[in-house]
């Protein structure tokens, strides 16, 4: 009985890190949005979130999640974003 319990616990110890890593990879999925006017894709990551905050500040907009904006408001953001690339917004390249 002790041997079985020992093997069982060892098996759990070996499988747990793999299961946790797989769970982490699922949670990290990045959202992508298509800009119809420019015909390109944008990943919504921390950098895009910072750019969107800056856009809201410039436009004096309330704090609203980008995905909840009306389509025309999203299009206006993408136009602004293409005029204000990362070099201009953050002073560096990614």
C-alpha positions, 0 to 999 in steps of 0.5 A: 500500500505504501509503495502504491501511495508513494508512486501515486504522489510522485506521479502527481508531483510530476504532472502538476507543473505541466498541467499548470503551464498548459493552463497558463498558456491558455490564459495568455491568448492575445486578442487581435482586431482587423482594421478594415480601412488599412487592411491590417491586423492589430494585437491588443497588448499592453502597448496598444492599451497604452496608446489607447489611453493616450488617445482617450486623453487627447480626445477627452473621452471617458474611460471605456473599453475599446471593444465596447466602442461603436464601430465608427469610434473604433475606426477613428481610433485606428486612423489616429493610431496609424498617424501616431506610430510607436516612435511618436507615442513612446519615443522608441521602437518595439 
